[in-house]
Amino acid sequence: MDHKKLNVGDSFPPEDLAVLLTRMRYQKCQLVAQPGQFALRGGIVDVFPLTYRSPMRLEFEVDQIASIRDFSPQDGKSMACYDELFILPVTDTIERKIRAARTRFEDFEALAEHKDLVPGDIVVHLQYGIGRYLGTKKIQLKGKKKRHIAIEYAKGEILYLDASEPLERYIGGEGVPPKLTKLHTKEWERAKRKTRLAVHSVARDLLGLQAKRNLLQGYSFSKDQPWQQEFEAEFPFEETPDQLKATREVKKDMESDRPMDRLLCGDVGYGKTEVALRAAFKAVMSGKQAAILVPTTILAEQHYLVFQKRVKNFPISVEVLSRFQPRGTQTAVVASIKSGKTDIVIGTHRLLSKDVKFKDLGFVVIDEEQRFGVRHKEKLKMLRASVDILTLTATPIPRTLYMSVVGVRDMSVINTPPKSRLPIETHVMEYDDGRILDIFQRELGRGGQIYFIHNRVKSIDKIGARLKELMPHVRFGIAHGQMPAATLEVVMKDFLERRIDCLIATSIIESGIDIPNVNTIVVNRADSFGLSDLYQLRGRVGRYQEKRQAYAYFLTPKNWVLSLDAEKRLAAIERFTDLGSGFKIALEDLEIRGAGNLLGHQQSGFIHAVGFDLYCRMLRLAVNEEKTTR
């Protein structure tokens, strides 16, 4: 096929243009980053023609081309408008002449050491500064060809680095792209010097906080007793090495006379709950009460069932408390907590209410702290002064991540996936009835169940009616946080016992719901969710099934123009599908939103100047230096 010329004002439906580009061997993708790619989103077509320096955006009004302009694939900013556009087909001959014109690098897909980098990513090199990762190229040195990393710096200068060179993805403090470093100047050294001076004052403040915590007298829990070994031996799965290590670290903290404040970071389904269970059991064996604080009623009920089942052979009382329980039930549970009859209580933020008084609280688990509001977090701060706290998370919030990375907050990490766990196959696409039918037929055809997430209570019944009309043979149920507790309990029980094929729910199921038979999740209006929320939702499927592939579909409205941040979030969730991607997702989220005001507004400028990773390393070094001078 010969070249195609497009003019502003031409009548050319965007769908027809997508078909044409496919015939011309352009690759359809979510975000356009390299020559030979295109993306279709409603009334917008992005295309990177082979002979252009930048990708082009065509905006349509109905079926007419309204404008043609180029844009930066890094930040989406437009640079110039055009009256016409020439598109050459990707032929074998032209393609070979263009792997040189694209970035002048051959045989890219990325190095194992830098597998999370894609061309266009902003990176930081300790010696040379901030540049743009372009890919890799084999260069002949001393008669041998060796692969090198290529980084573009200011003024288009390209530096070829050995593949073993340490390189970090740039994460800034202000959510905007940084300036690339000028080579052969002292610009980068000046930025590092200023940051080094700034982090020392922060290090002193952090150590001051840590010193105050160390002065607090905590409760020293007893060593493991015989019942502890019996309880742990009843765990029905084989522990991973990371689970065992995390358990040892938590127990060591509990046995010290300093209040524990440890973060346990592990991907969804990696066994954080079992570590928390063992710690809670240890607390009860030492005569203390334990509280498990969770963000949703459904999760509280599920944890309650898990805890009850695990302690059934021991004289331990477990209760659940949430605001959706009948008033009489709440009153009885509150009274049993106060009298000490309840050993372990699992609840939502209802546990933080004024009327809840513990007889002898010694240990608190906080599941996904970022899901709690500011007022609740203030109460949690007060708890930290007197009891041992274990915080569980799959995607740590920036401040938590930051405090742990610099060594001021204790952290345990579970990196090992359970046996037979497969990565979840992830797709981002526009809503389409035909695709929905295909998705349902595939999952229900293999005897599975489905989550359909719609995060608007006002319109959830309408969505339910639409799906029922589309698939009258499917048994649907609806669940959301504003339902009466008894009704919600019935729906969840029906879903657990497979009397419901598809649960249409809000993000109430986001944290901790484990139903092994559910291996497809469909998220409607995925563009309106945060990145960590999308990640948590995806983690609800693919749980404890022997080699059963799980699927996640993130839907955007048809013919809808997404914001740049929404595009980045959806591209990230599609990109990070490997098991154990929680940390990467947290960092990606940090990059999209900016590191922001982590320890005061004055520090965000320094984070922006050198990147989050290098800033944290400098701060960790400063903390260690300050420790030695005290």
DRENGUNU-411018 format. One record per residue (C-alpha): x, y, z; residue in one letter. Coordinates in steps of 0.5 Angstrom, whole numbers, plus 500, padded with zeros to 3 digits. Layout:
BEGIN
XYZA...
END
This chain:
BEGIN
500500500M503507498D503513503H497516506K496524506K491527511L488534511N485538516V477538514G478531511D472526512S475520515F472516521P477515526P475507526E477507519D483510520L485505525A483500520V488503515L494504520L493496522T493495514R500499514M503495519R502500525Y502497532Q496499536K498500543C495504549Q500509549L504512543V512512544A515510538Q515510531P510505528G505505533Q498508534F493509539A485510538L481513544R474515542G475521537G482522538I488518534V495518536D500516531V507516530F509516523P516513521L519520518T516524524Y521526530R514526534S508523535P502526532M495527535R489527530L482530533E476529530F469532530E464526529V468524522D472530520Q479531522I478538526A486538528S493535527I498537532R505534535D506532542F511530547S510522549P513524555Q508529558D503530553G505537551K503540544S509543540M506545533A499545529C499542522Y495542516D497536513E500529515L504524511F504517513I508512510L507504511P511500515V514495509T520490511D525495507T523501510I522498517E530496517R532503515K527506520I530501528R536506525A532513525A527511531R533511536T539508532R539502536F538495534E535489538D532492544F524488548E530491555A536488559L535484565A538489570E533494567H527490565K522495568D525501563L522502557V525507551P522514554G523513561D527519565I533516569V538518574V545516574H549517580L555520576Q552524570Y545526572G538526569I537523562G532520558R533512557Y533510549L534503549G540499548T545498542K551493541K558497540I564494538Q570495543L577492542K574487537G568485541K561487541K558488547K551491549R550498552H545502555I544509551A542515555I540522552E542528556Y541536555A542538548K541531545G547529547E547521548I552517553L553510552Y554506558L556499560D550495562A552494569S552501570E547502576P541506573L534508577E528511574R527518576Y521519580I520527582G517531587G513535583E509531578G512534572V518532568P525535570P530538566K535533563L542534565T547538561K554534560L561537561H558542566T558542574K550543574E549535577W554536582E551543584R545539585A547533589K551538593R545542595K541536597T546533601R546539605L539539606A538532608V542533614H537537617S532532615V536527618A537530625R529531625D528524624L533521629L529526634G523523632L526516633Q529517639A523520643K520513641R526509643N525513650L517510651L517504655Q513498651G510492654Y515486653S511480650F514473653S517468649K514463644D510458649Q508451647P501453644W504458639Q508452636Q502448636E498454633F503455627E503448626A496448624E497453618F494449612P500451607F507451606E510458609E515461604T522463607P520471607D513469611Q518466616L523471616K517477617A514473623T521472626R522480625E515481628V516477634K523480636K520487636D514484640M519481645E523488646S521493651D520498646R513499642P513496635M512500629D513495623R511495616L509489613L509490605C507484601G503483595D496481595V495474597G503473599Y501471606G501477610K495475614T498469617E504473620V499478623A495472626L501469629R503475632A496476635A496469638F503471641K500477644A494473647V498468650M502474654S495476657G494482652K488483648Q489484640A485489635A485488628I483494624L481494617V478499612P471495610T466491613T466485608I474485610L472485617A467479617E472475612Q478476617H473474623Y471467619L479466618V481468625F475464628Q477458624K485458626R484459633V478454634K482449638N485454643F481458649P481464645I475469644S474472637V469478636E468482630V465490631L463494625S457500625R453496620F452491626Q445491630P446496635R445491641G450486638T455492638Q453494645T455487647A461486643V464493646V462491653A466484652S472488650I472492656K471486661S477483657G472477655K474478648T481476646D482478639I477483636V477485628I473491626G473497622T474504624H468503629R474500633L476507634L470510637S470513644K465508647D470502645V475501651K480495652F481492658K489491656D490492649L497490647G497489640F494492634V494490626V492496621I491493614D492498609E493504613E492509607Q484507606R483510613F481518614G485523617V481523623R482516624H490516623K490521628E487516633K492511630L498516632K496516639M496508639L503508637R505511643A503505648S502499644V505494639D503496632I504492625L501495619T500491613L500493606T501491598A502498596T505503601P503510601I509515599P510517606R510510609T515508603L519514604Y520513612M522505611S526506605V531511609V531506615G527510620V521506620R522498621D520494615M519487613S518485606V514478603I517478596N516470595T509468591P505462593P507456589K503455583S501462583R500465576L501473574P494476572I493477565E491484564T487488559H485496558V480497553M473501552E467498554Y463494549D457489550D460484545G467484549R463483556I459477553L466474551D469475558I463472561F462466557Q469464558R469465565E463462566L464456561G470454566R465454572G468460575G465466578Q466474576I467480580Y464486576F466493579I462499579H464504584N457509584R452506589V447511585K447507579S449500581I442498580D442501573K448497571I446491574G439491570A443493563R448487565L442482566K438484560E445483556L446476559M439474562P442467564H447469568V445470576R447477578F448479585G449486588I454489594A456496596H457499603G450502604Q446496604M444493611P449489614A444483614A443484606T450484605L452478609E446474605V449476598V456475600M454468603K450466596D456468592F461464596L457458596E456459588R449461588R451467584I455467578D457475578C458480584L456487581I460491587A463497589T470498591S468495598I471488595I478492594E481489600S482482602G476478599I479472598D474467594I478462590P473460585N473468582V478469577N476474572T475481575I472487570V472494573V468499570N470506569R477504571A480511569D476514575S480509580F487511583G493506581L494503588S486502588D486498581L492494583Y488492589Q482490585L486486580R489482586G482480588R483474583V488469582G488466589R490460591Y488456584Q492451582E495453575K488457573R489463569Q486469572A484475568Y483483569A479487565Y479495566F474499562L474506560T468509557P467509549K469515545N472518552W478522552V482520558L486525562S494524561L494522569D489517567A492514561E499513565K495510571R492505566L498504562A502502569A497497571I497494564E505494564R506491571F503484571T509480574D507477581L510482586G509488583S506492589G512496590F513498583K506500583I507504589A513508586L509509579E504512583D509516586L512518580E505520577I502524583R509527585G513525591A510532594G510534601N513528604L517532610L515539609G515543602H522545602Q524538601Q520537595S525541591G531537592F527531591I525534584H532536583A536529584V530524584G526520589F531514590D537518590L534523595Y533517599C540514599R543521601M538521607L539514609R547516609L546522612A542519618V547514619N552519619E548523624E548517628K555516629T556523631T551522637R
END
